[in-house]
């Protein structure tokens, strides 16, 4: 048989999902494993969304619709963005997608040529790196540094950008670190974008999941809440930027696959809609009705979930920092923690964080207990100068499960440590 396309030798994957079958295999053997590995909200979609989705199905709204998405949802998203980003958006600037990943790939297909350079954050969402490689561009990683609150160093960005830079990807708040860029960062990025004439892909899927009360407060749909800053706030940057946002994280709609691209770049939305026509045609109307209802209804229910994330963060960060050899940064955004486990690995005589992950998964073989986490290697290739070891925990689950996870990690690390040291 003739070989498959060599293009697929360049494409990566979301390594976080690759851990799932491993966890499942141990569970089939009777292990009780607390999962804090995947960013899956434990809450459900807003009640108004459930009602709107059921009504849509009952009305038989199950046929083809516009590839960009239904007009009423795009109009509501434009209103939402205009309030939360302080830039006027219109429905014509919005195109729906089945989740955020098509926005990543679509942006690169439309804006980037083979041989162009794309700067992306690492550790970061692995699909950035995967898609840069797939289209034949040059992947240029910029490290998110723990000592800077997991922001990247603007001085380093200045060293990396050049005439070949076509796109810079920013993710704030960040997965997996929870790092958040600030206004000064954005001012410097905007200066560089104008000087070197590059575009921005701003992954802002976690823009509502923020905990710093100094962040910008907005009033929308009868509710008041905080949002993270955006690069489009900077003069002229809306015309250089693609915003990636959606409903998966804020509104717990992960399975409904509701993302969108928002951009004022000339012709971008037209090109993106053409991509949609070629690949997914359109999204289900009932799902889009659910999203529209989430935006139009009171945000109180959603903000309660976000307030609970903050409480979970406080509990888990405190618990992790009480464990010998673990040091956990206190993030101000997203629902992820990225604790430094370098000393724990050394103390336990484990090679790296991946060895620690495997150990934690089945640490208590007698009682068949474990805890599932992810590690640095699941979020882009490790760079040669990286010395520290990290694991990632999602705090999107229930408070009960998170407390149990911390308890198990503490037992796993400290009991083995006492055995190793003979104390």
C-alpha angles and dihedrals in degrees: 000000000000115000123258119253115297088218089082091063086074099050122094131196142227097273091195089074092051088068091061098078090048091054091046092051092056091046089055087057089058101266119149103219124183107216118217093147104095129059095235115144113232090211124084131238116282115280091240089057093051091052093047092049093050091047090051092052091047088052088054094241090161102116135096118298137176113310091228090057134261113314096235092057094045090050091051092048089051090054091047094050092045089058100039097040099034090230124109111248127181132202090256088064093058130081124176123227137182094261131320099293095076088055090056094048094038093052091053094044090053102039108026131071126198107274095029117121122243121192114207135172122258131228082038147126102313096222089073092063093038095055095043089056093043094057093046099249123137112263112220113186123205116198123237104222125217093212089059094050089265094301119130121250112257089210089060091048089054089055093049102047120087141147091291094056107113103164137019117197118210125183115191122194086029137226117237102012107038089230117157127203117223135217093267090054090052093049091056093044090051092052091052093046091056094043095049098028099233133149129239129225104199111195101200100161090129096044092119096046097081133131107190108103089204089070119103115289119214137184116223135156091357093306135102121218144147126257134185120253119264134214089233088070087074115091112270096000098108087071090055099042140085112199116209112203139140149152104272100094107025095043100029092242098136094137095047091066099221116163133140144198117224118190143151092196105128112263093356096117092047091053092046092052089051088054089051091052090053097047118020104006096207144335124258111273095222090057091050090048088055090052093048091051090050090057097041098046128072115295093213094100092051094046090054088059091050091049088052090053088058092052090048090050092053093049096046097042090051091047095048093047089056091062117094111251097013124106118183125195114221104235124207096207146037124022098271135101123202107194121190108238099174095118093042090056091049093047092049092044091239119150097229147328092289089059088049091050092053091047093050091050092067103010094138105051094165094059094025096238130147146152126227120220136156128235141215093271090064090066106058135310115312111245123234094245096051111113105166128085123223141181126197127224127187115219092193093102129083121300089239093056092046093052089049091050092053090046091053094046090051092050092045094050102037099040092050089045091055089050092049093048095039091231 
